[in-house]
Amino acid sequence: MKSLGTRASYKKGCSAVVYCTASSPYLGAFRFDALDKVSPWKTKHVVSGSDIPSVSGTLVENGSTVAVAPSNRHVLFGGDGMTTIAIYSFDTVDGFVSLSQKTDGNIIPDEFKNVRGIGFTQDESSVVVSSDLHLASYEWDSSGIGSQVIGSNNWYVQNELISITATPIQRRGGPLSFIQHNQLQLGGDETIVQIQFNETSGGLVSGKHWSYDLDGNWLGGSDLSSGGSNSSVPYPANVSPVESFRSGITANSLVWVQTPSPSGGELKSTTVSNANWQDVVQDRTSSLPVYDAGNNTARYAMFDPYGRLIIACNPSSTIYQLQIYTQDASNASYTLLDSQEFAGGLINSFSYDVDQDILFVSSQSAPYITAYRMGAKGFSFKYPDPVSDAGSAVHKMSIVYDEDWKSFNS
């Protein structure tokens, strides 16, 4: 983990941002040059022709998901209406070169139905996939040909039908995230956090976040709502579990956005003991900045590599804002460090370039992707927007790096 006194050298870092959108062609990428403060957004690539994925019924926030593979030579994509994982050969010069489809292996029925989460382990040996029915881990081989880059199944667990007052008609797996306990030690020290929720004909009714180790063992979970009322339960498209590398002496925070409607919701937090990562030891929601279900509604949240909490919110129906908070290690309380008005409308997700300290923000209004240089005092500089925008609302993003691949993509 870098300290606040050691800023990035800008000699390596993000070379491209890959993103998925709410409408066709659903997948694109920008080359990005952080040293160019006038025109940082370079070549734009999009998929075309028969390579455009067959996505349908997309929710704005998590109808699809994208992940750049550890080799930086492949992009994985999944979404609503799909029963496969789309695997694209990719480079920053030619863009999306070729498409392969990873299909159901008949071992796990419907294993890739409506994929909403894809992530790679720090040791780069496995890829984890969250779909409607399963959370599953697969061997990853960047030297494989076509769909063979995704190898044999390591393990899978079936998503639960969560107990609620209404009768669920479908269970869904939502976004996934990794708690990276120690950035300096690869392998074996990550926890997978997956959102699971139920859906009825009346809408989304209940959800939980579940935690698993890298061997697929269940570690625990917490409710995302009390269930039963569509007006007071989470909107899982916005639930984003994130973890702080520095949020206390004996415990780290797991924070997510619990949303009662598509417009946003509340921040929730638990802490996890350093001594035993399987134990959720304390509810620290009261220590978070206050957000109500009306104004000042939370939209998305993440911790940066320095343990600072970055929040997207809308203080009013027409104002959107980014806020960054520091956290007191002794009592977990938060102090506002800086804020930034945001012109891109409702925010869907963040990604963070850990080498150059650049925050990428995706949203539902043009230009759909915005970039900020971050510093010790907060938001240092907003990059000019791309001349040719992403085309439609951007769901998720993943970063291509000049040198070593980084799994710190939120």
Beta strands, then each sheet from edge to edge (+ up, - down):
strand 1: 14-21
strand 2: 27-32
strand 3: 41-46
strand 4: 64-68
strand 5: 74-79
strand 6: 85-91
strand 7: 95-102
strand 8: 117-120
strand 9: 126-130
strand 10: 134-140
strand 11: 150-158
strand 12: 170-180
strand 13: 190-200
strand 14: 203-213
strand 15: 218-223
strand 16: 242-243
strand 17: 251-261
strand 18: 264-273
strand 19: 280-283
strand 20: 297-303
strand 21: 309-316
strand 22: 319-327
strand 23: 334-342
strand 24: 347-353
strand 25: 358-363
strand 26: 369-375
strand 27: 378-382
strand 28: 394-401
sheet 1: 3+ 2- 1+ 28-
sheet 2: 4+ 5- 6+ 7-
sheet 3: 8+ 9- 10+ 11-
sheet 4: 12+ 13- 14+ 15-
sheet 5: 16+ 17- 18+ 19-
sheet 6: 20+ 21- 22+ 23-
sheet 7: 24+ 25- 26+ 27-
end
